[in-house]
Amino acid sequence: MKIIIAGAGEVGSHLAKMLSSEYHDITVVDDDPKRLESIAGMADVIVIEGDCTTFSVLKKAAVRKADLFIAVRPEETTNIISAVLAKQLGARKSIARIDNNEYLEPNNKEMFIDMGIDYLFYPEKVAASEVINLLGHTSTTEYVDFSGGKLSLVVFKIDSSSPLVDKTLVEITADRENLPYRTVAISRGGETIIPRGDDTFKEGDNIYVIANRNAIRDVMLFSGKTNIDIKNMMILGGSRIGVRVAEELQDEVNIKLVDYTPEKAYKLAEQLDKTLIINEDGRNTEAMIEEGLSNMDAFVAVTGRAETNILAAMLAKRLGVKKVIAEVENLNFIHLAESMGIDTIINKKLITASNIFRFTMSTDVQAIKCLTGCDAEVLEFVVKPNSPATRGKIKELNFPHEATIGGIVRGDRTFIAVGNTEINAYDRVVVFALPSAISKIGKFFN
């Protein structure tokens, strides 16, 4: 697939690196030569210097031959203009990153489709939704719904008190042949393991489990985790994510929002009438303690600086806050943050990748989630009639070892996949896959 990425910033660079590993033909357009030099050094891409809203630059990038045009510049207006021009010049699909929720309202969305933009995505809105979802499932580090919640991916860390410590997969499933959930991966020390029967759970492991709707509570009990009710919460950072979380939850939860900038704090006080706004530096330990951090049920750090978010989250954890979430945009810091005991990490690059990656798949992919805590993706496929997956039991399919089928949705029924399970046409299949398997698994369902 020929893909053009307009914007060589952090999001564009991450997309280029990820998609170039899938053997796509990638061209990156940006007006900053230093950013282009950096991206050319880490990914197999063609770089073009220039303004992506001009006809000459888009024609130089051969946009008329593009299967996919992705506009991810920091400036929303630039993204919209370049995406419209790209579609008019011949790109098959055109998508743009935005930062205005108004554009996503149904009637407004139709206008952009008429203009030629196939898809708009707003990473901060999706990130805020993830935070809110995780605050409703406090015992998990990640929680993703598929097929409208019929199947879910639940991720949790094994503590020293967990009954799973030093048990093998066979030992915990031997007497549970019809389990409504399945362990699809283990993340340990930066390595992701697709587990087999003799693999052992260790303290500190992150466990990835596919479960049906009725089994989430059982998974949590079995893991030794319990959910908590959140009544008091502190948000550090008046970013778009922080504000959206406060707006959504301020009617149900007592929220304190801390921001360093006085001008922004005043504006937030006018905007968030049921949230207490505090003008303070989140790196000031004494000030944070004075503002009652130790009395909070949850703490969400979403400033623009990963270092500030990590340090503040560590303080919150040390003071006994039960649920701690931090935004960490530097991918190199994610494992460091997790090793320091921070419950959940969110990352807009991975959120953006999840939104865009499905457009690069030849198979009918309903959803993709690029996971924060491990080097893997979870995909939801719709099975085509007469595809290879329908021609035998799962154990006979010769499915790649770097991937595993977790669950199947058939109408209103759900199945946790085992070796003898058979897949039918039009089933929705949830697959956990390492990067090396992504390009191999689509053909099974197509």
Secondary structure, DSSP 4 states (H G I P E B T S, - for coil): -EEEEE--SHHHHHHHHHHHTTT-EEEEEES-HHHHHHHHHHSS-EEEES-TTSHHHHHHTTGGG-SEEEE--S-HHHHHHHHHHHHHTT-SEEEEE---GGGGSHHHHHHHHHHT--EEE-HHHHHHHHHHHHHTSTT-SEEEEEGGGTEEEEEEEPPTT-TTTT-BHHHHHTT-TT-SEEEEEEEETTEEE---TT-B--TT-EEEEEEEGGGHHHHHHHHT-------EEEEE--SHHHHHHHHHHTTTSEEEEEES-HHHHHHHHHH-TTSEEEE--TT-HHHHHHTTGGG-SEEEE-SS-HHHHHHHHHHHHHTT-SEEEEE---GGGHHHHHHTT-SEEE-HHHHHHHHHHGGG-SS-EEEEEE-SSSS-EEEEEEPPTT-GGGSSBGGGS---TTEEEEEEEETTEEEE--TT-B--TT-EEEEEE-HHHHHHHHHHH-
